[in-house]
Protein backbone atom coordinates (compact mmCIF):
# COMPACT_ATOMS: atom_id res chain seq x y z
CA UNK A 1 0.00 0.00 0.00
CA UNK A 2 1.45 3.35 -1.03
CA UNK A 3 0.40 6.37 0.92
CA UNK A 4 0.95 9.83 -0.53
CA UNK A 5 1.08 12.90 1.65
CA UNK A 6 0.35 16.33 0.28
CA UNK A 7 2.86 18.96 1.33
CA UNK A 8 2.25 22.63 0.56
CA UNK A 9 5.53 24.26 -0.43
CA UNK A 10 6.08 27.86 0.66
CA UNK A 11 7.13 29.94 -2.24
CA UNK A 12 7.30 33.61 -3.15
CA UNK A 13 5.64 32.75 -6.43
CA UNK A 14 1.87 33.24 -6.43
CA UNK A 15 1.25 29.85 -8.09
CA UNK A 16 2.77 27.61 -5.42
CA UNK A 17 2.25 23.92 -6.08
CA UNK A 18 1.75 20.87 -3.96
CA UNK A 19 4.36 18.11 -3.93
CA UNK A 20 3.67 14.53 -2.94
CA UNK A 21 5.99 12.48 -0.79
CA UNK A 22 5.98 8.73 -0.35
CA UNK A 23 4.15 8.03 2.92
CA UNK A 24 6.61 5.29 3.89
CA UNK A 25 9.55 7.70 3.89
CA UNK A 26 7.74 10.68 5.41
CA UNK A 27 8.32 11.48 9.05
CA UNK A 28 7.04 14.26 11.22
CA UNK A 29 9.86 16.48 12.43
CA UNK A 30 8.32 17.72 15.71
CA UNK A 31 8.79 21.38 14.66
CA UNK A 32 12.53 20.94 14.25
CA UNK A 33 14.72 20.87 11.21
CA UNK A 34 15.89 17.36 12.06
CA UNK A 35 15.31 14.62 14.57
CA UNK A 36 18.44 13.94 16.62
CA UNK A 37 19.62 10.67 18.10
CA UNK A 38 19.04 12.16 21.55
CA UNK A 39 15.39 12.83 20.61
CA UNK A 40 15.00 9.20 19.56
CA UNK A 41 16.60 7.93 22.78
CA UNK A 42 14.39 10.15 24.93
CA UNK A 43 11.25 9.09 23.01
CA UNK A 44 12.16 5.43 23.52
CA UNK A 45 12.86 6.05 27.21
CA UNK A 46 9.41 7.63 27.47
CA UNK A 47 7.84 4.63 25.70
CA UNK A 48 9.51 2.16 28.11
CA UNK A 49 8.24 4.26 31.02
CA UNK A 50 4.69 4.08 29.65
CA UNK A 51 4.95 0.32 29.07
CA UNK A 52 6.24 -0.29 32.59
CA UNK A 53 3.53 1.88 34.16
CA UNK A 54 0.79 -0.69 33.53
CA UNK A 55 0.12 -4.15 34.89
CA UNK A 56 2.24 -6.83 33.25
CA UNK A 57 -0.02 -9.54 31.91
CA UNK A 58 0.27 -12.51 29.57
CA UNK A 59 -0.92 -12.28 25.99
CA UNK A 60 -4.44 -13.43 25.23
CA UNK A 61 -7.01 -13.70 22.47
CA UNK A 62 -10.32 -11.88 22.68
CA UNK A 63 -13.39 -12.67 20.57
CA UNK A 64 -15.44 -9.58 19.77
CA UNK A 65 -18.88 -9.86 18.22
CA UNK A 66 -19.49 -7.72 15.14
CA UNK A 67 -22.32 -7.29 12.66
CA UNK A 68 -21.44 -7.92 9.00
CA UNK A 69 -24.18 -7.46 6.42
CA UNK A 70 -26.92 -8.16 8.94
CA UNK A 71 -25.24 -11.33 10.21
CA UNK A 72 -23.58 -11.74 13.58
CA UNK A 73 -20.01 -12.95 13.58
CA UNK A 74 -16.91 -12.33 15.65
CA UNK A 75 -13.33 -11.27 15.17
CA UNK A 76 -10.35 -12.49 17.15
CA UNK A 77 -8.00 -9.84 18.51
CA UNK A 78 -4.65 -10.68 20.10
CA UNK A 79 -3.51 -8.60 23.06
CA UNK A 80 0.27 -8.76 23.35
CA UNK A 81 2.06 -10.13 26.40
CA UNK A 82 3.14 -6.91 28.13
CA UNK A 83 6.07 -8.69 29.80
CA UNK A 84 7.45 -9.49 26.33
CA UNK A 85 6.68 -5.97 25.08
CA UNK A 86 8.69 -4.54 27.99
CA UNK A 87 11.58 -6.98 27.52
CA UNK A 88 11.76 -6.23 23.79
CA UNK A 89 11.63 -2.46 24.38
CA UNK A 90 14.52 -2.62 26.86
CA UNK A 91 16.53 -4.85 24.52
CA UNK A 92 15.97 -2.36 21.69
CA UNK A 93 17.03 0.49 23.99
CA UNK A 94 20.24 -1.37 24.85
CA UNK A 95 20.87 -2.02 21.15
CA UNK A 96 20.42 1.68 20.36
CA UNK A 97 22.89 2.73 23.04
CA UNK A 98 25.38 -0.12 22.47
CA UNK A 99 27.82 1.84 20.26
CA UNK A 100 28.23 4.36 23.10
CA UNK A 101 28.70 1.88 25.96
CA UNK A 102 31.66 2.39 28.27
CA UNK A 103 33.55 -0.64 29.62
CA UNK A 104 31.36 -0.87 32.72
CA UNK A 105 28.14 -0.92 30.66
CA UNK A 106 29.56 -3.48 28.21
CA UNK A 107 30.26 -5.83 31.13
CA UNK A 108 26.79 -5.28 32.59
CA UNK A 109 25.12 -5.94 29.23
CA UNK A 110 27.12 -9.15 28.76
CA UNK A 111 26.14 -10.28 32.27
CA UNK A 112 22.43 -9.76 31.60
CA UNK A 113 22.59 -11.43 28.19
CA UNK A 114 24.16 -14.47 29.89
CA UNK A 115 21.35 -14.47 32.49
CA UNK A 116 18.75 -14.43 29.70
CA UNK A 117 20.48 -17.30 27.89
CA UNK A 118 20.71 -19.33 31.11
CA UNK A 119 17.03 -18.72 31.89
CA UNK A 120 16.09 -19.81 28.37
CA UNK A 121 18.16 -23.00 28.76
CA UNK A 122 16.56 -23.73 32.14
CA UNK A 123 12.97 -23.32 31.01
CA UNK A 124 13.08 -24.95 27.58
CA UNK A 125 13.94 -28.34 26.15
CA UNK A 126 15.20 -29.68 22.84
CA UNK A 127 12.54 -31.42 20.79
CA UNK A 128 12.46 -33.12 17.41
CA UNK A 129 9.12 -32.86 15.68
CA UNK A 130 8.71 -35.51 13.00
CA UNK A 131 12.11 -35.28 11.38
CA UNK A 132 12.49 -31.52 11.75
CA UNK A 133 15.64 -29.98 13.15
CA UNK A 134 16.02 -29.78 16.90
CA UNK A 135 14.46 -26.58 18.19
CA UNK A 136 13.99 -25.00 21.58
CA UNK A 137 10.37 -24.40 22.43
CA UNK A 138 9.32 -22.67 25.63
CA UNK A 139 5.77 -23.99 25.49
CA UNK A 140 6.82 -27.64 25.47
CA UNK A 141 8.07 -27.54 29.03
CA UNK A 142 4.63 -26.71 30.39
CA UNK A 143 2.57 -23.57 30.88
CA UNK A 144 3.95 -22.94 34.38
CA UNK A 145 7.54 -22.87 33.08
CA UNK A 146 6.54 -20.59 30.22
CA UNK A 147 5.04 -18.12 32.70
CA UNK A 148 8.04 -18.38 35.06
CA UNK A 149 10.46 -17.81 32.16
CA UNK A 150 8.66 -14.66 31.02
CA UNK A 151 8.49 -13.31 34.57
CA UNK A 152 12.20 -13.99 35.11
CA UNK A 153 13.08 -12.54 31.70
CA UNK A 154 11.18 -9.33 32.49
CA UNK A 155 12.93 -9.06 35.87
CA UNK A 156 16.32 -9.47 34.20
CA UNK A 157 15.45 -6.79 31.64
CA UNK A 158 14.24 -4.52 34.43
CA UNK A 159 17.68 -4.82 36.04
CA UNK A 160 19.32 -4.15 32.67
CA UNK A 161 17.09 -1.07 32.25
CA UNK A 162 18.29 0.23 35.62
CA UNK A 163 21.88 -0.21 34.45
CA UNK A 164 21.09 1.59 31.20
CA UNK A 165 19.60 4.50 33.15
CA UNK A 166 22.70 4.56 35.38
CA UNK A 167 24.83 4.61 32.23
CA UNK A 168 22.88 7.61 30.92
CA UNK A 169 23.36 9.31 34.29
CA UNK A 170 27.12 8.62 34.26
CA UNK A 171 27.32 10.12 30.80
CA UNK A 172 25.17 13.07 31.94
CA UNK A 173 23.03 12.28 28.92
CA UNK A 174 19.82 13.66 30.33
CA UNK A 175 21.52 17.02 30.82
CA UNK A 176 22.51 19.35 28.01
CA UNK A 177 25.15 17.93 25.70
CA UNK A 178 25.66 14.71 23.83
CA UNK A 179 26.35 11.10 24.70
CA UNK A 180 29.93 11.42 23.44
CA UNK A 181 30.78 14.03 26.12
C-alpha positions, 0 to 999 in steps of 0.5 A: 500500500502506497500512501501519498502525503500532500505537502504545501511548499512555501514559495514567493511565487503566487502559483505555489504547487503541492508536492507529494511524498511517499508516505513510507519515507515521510516522518514528522519532524516535531517542529525541528529541522531534524530529529536527533539521536538524543530525541529518539533515545528520549522518546524510547525512554518515554515509551519504556516508562509508559509500558512499565507503568501498567500491569504486566499480563500474559498475551491473550485472544479476545473474541469480539462480536461484530455485525457484517451485512446483517449477520452476527459474527466475531473477530479475534483480537490478540492482546500482546504479552506486556512482559514481552513488550517490555523486555523487547523495548529494553533490549531495543534500547540497549541495542540503540545505546550499544555503540556508546557503551563504556567498559562498565556498561559493556560488562553489565550488558554481557552479564544480563545477556548471559542471564537471559540465555541461562534462563532460556536454557533452564525453562526450555527443552530440545525437541524433534518434531517428525524429522524436523531440526532440533528446536527450543520451544518454551511452550513444550516444558509446560505452561507454568515454566513458560510463565516463570520464564517470562516473569524472570526474563522481564525481571532481568530486563528490568535490572538491565534497564536500571543499568542503562539508566545509570549509564545515561546518568554517568554520561550526563546524557539527560543534561545538556550535551551529547552522549559522546561528552 
